[in-house]
Amino acid sequence: MEIRTEIEIEAGPAEIWSVLSDFRRYPEWNPFIVSIEGELAPGGRLALTTSEPESNRERSFAVRIKACEPERELRWLGHRGMKGLLDGEHFLLLEPRAERRTRVIHGENTTGLLLKFALAGVTRATRGFVYMNHALKRRVEEGPKPRGAR
């Protein structure tokens, strides 16, 4: 099953990649992936924590980067439990459109034996992706807020 969301941002891929690749600043702007640490390179391992929309329930995951092409693509694979039970390949793709405009395609391909039992979680994840997309757009187009500002 594929979740796919899209948003257009008034910025070039380099500006968007700069925000996406600055893991230590995710807590400042990202309402969905609230923590992410690790090596940003193909084969690198990441530890990330998500916060589900509405419930604010946090979940932690260990994932491995499948693709990391600066200004183009970030893709990682994670598993719930054993490999094959519930696997998710998360992706962020940056497609240049016009000068200083980029389409961000953000989603996940989920497979596994437990997929039919995880549909409510897929709905929450989709909302999380959309919230993250809008927060990314604000962060890139408006820039970070000065320290202490809300």
NUVO-443370 format. One record per residue (C-alpha): residue in one letter; x, y, z; residue number from 1. Coordinates in steps of 0.1 Angstrom, whole numbers, plus 5000, padded with zeros to 4 digits. Layout:
N
   code      u      v      w   pos
      A      X      Y      Z   NUM
...
***
This chain:
150
   code      u      v      w   pos
      M   5000   5000   5000     1
      E   5014   5034   4991     2
      I   5007   5067   5009     3
      R   5016   5096   4987     4
      T   5013   5133   4996     5
      E   5026   5163   4976     6
      I   5032   5200   4982     7
      E   5047   5228   4962     8
      I   5073   5250   4979     9
      E   5085   5284   4967    10
      A   5122   5275   4969    11
      G   5148   5255   4951    12
      P   5157   5219   4960    13
      A   5189   5230   4977    14
      E   5170   5252   5002    15
      I   5146   5224   5010    16
      W   5173   5198   5013    17
      S   5191   5220   5037    18
      V   5161   5219   5061    19
      L   5154   5182   5056    20
      S   5191   5172   5062    21
      D   5195   5193   5094    22
      F   5183   5166   5117    23
      R   5192   5184   5150    24
      R   5167   5212   5141    25
      Y   5137   5189   5135    26
      P   5122   5196   5169    27
      E   5120   5233   5160    28
      W   5096   5228   5131    29
      N   5085   5192   5125    30
      P   5053   5182   5142    31
      F   5055   5146   5128    32
      I   5092   5135   5130    33
      V   5100   5151   5163    34
      S   5135   5135   5166    35
      I   5159   5121   5142    36
      E   5196   5111   5146    37
      G   5221   5092   5126    38
      E   5243   5091   5096    39
      L   5228   5107   5065    40
      A   5243   5084   5038    41
      P   5232   5054   5019    42
      G   5233   5024   5043    43
      G   5233   5047   5073    44
      R   5212   5040   5103    45
      L   5187   5065   5117    46
      A   5169   5065   5150    47
      L   5137   5085   5147    48
      T   5107   5093   5168    49
      T   5073   5103   5153    50
      S   5044   5119   5171    51
      E   5010   5108   5158    52
      P   4985   5136   5150    53
      E   4957   5142   5175    54
      S   4969   5116   5201    55
      N   5005   5130   5203    56
      R   5015   5093   5209    57
      E   5052   5089   5202    58
      R   5067   5059   5184    59
      S   5104   5053   5180    60
      F   5119   5034   5150    61
      A   5153   5023   5138    62
      V   5156   5025   5101    63
      R   5183   5021   5074    64
      I   5188   5047   5046    65
      K   5181   5031   5012    66
      A   5188   5063   4991    67
      C   5203   5096   4999    68
      E   5208   5119   4969    69
      P   5212   5155   4981    70
      E   5186   5179   4966    71
      R   5167   5149   4951    72
      E   5158   5120   4973    73
      L   5158   5106   5008    74
      R   5145   5071   5014    75
      W   5146   5048   5044    76
      L   5133   5014   5053    77
      G   5120   5004   5087    78
      H   5103   4973   5102    79
      R   5078   4968   5130    80
      G   5088   4937   5147    81
      M   5104   4911   5124    82
      K   5111   4919   5088    83
      G   5081   4910   5067    84
      L   5054   4916   5094    85
      L   5050   4953   5087    86
      D   5077   4971   5066    87
      G   5076   5007   5056    88
      E   5098   5024   5029    89
      H   5095   5061   5036    90
      F   5104   5085   5009    91
      L   5109   5123   5003    92
      L   5114   5133   4966    93
      L   5123   5168   4954    94
      E   5112   5177   4919    95
      P   5123   5211   4906    96
      R   5094   5228   4888    97
      A   5101   5264   4878    98
      E   5127   5288   4890    99
      R   5126   5287   4928   100
      R   5097   5262   4930   101
      T   5099   5226   4940   102
      R   5073   5198   4943   103
      V   5079   5177   4974   104
      I   5065   5141   4972   105
      H   5064   5126   5006   106
      G   5051   5091   5013   107
      E   5056   5055   5023   108
      N   5052   5021   5007   109
      T   5040   4997   5034   110
      T   5040   4959   5030   111
      G   5038   4929   5052   112
      L   5016   4902   5068   113
      L   5000   4926   5093   114
      L   4991   4954   5068   115
      K   4954   4947   5069   116
      F   4955   4952   5107   117
      A   4974   4985   5104   118
      L   4949   5006   5083   119
      A   4940   5030   5111   120
      G   4977   5036   5116   121
      V   4981   5043   5079   122
      T   4954   5070   5081   123
      R   4972   5087   5111   124
      A   5005   5085   5092   125
      T   4990   5102   5062   126
      R   4978   5130   5084   127
      G   5013   5132   5099   128
      F   5029   5134   5064   129
      V   5005   5163   5055   130
      Y   5013   5182   5087   131
      M   5050   5177   5081   132
      N   5047   5189   5045   133
      H   5030   5222   5056   134
      A   5055   5227   5084   135
      L   5084   5222   5059   136
      K   5068   5247   5035   137
      R   5065   5273   5063   138
      R   5101   5266   5075   139
      V   5116   5269   5040   140
      E   5095   5299   5028   141
      E   5095   5319   5061   142
      G   5128   5307   5076   143
      P   5134   5298   5112   144
      K   5118   5320   5139   145
      P   5142   5340   5162   146
      R   5150   5322   5194   147
      G   5122   5327   5220   148
      A   5096   5336   5194   149
      R   5064   5315   5190   150
***
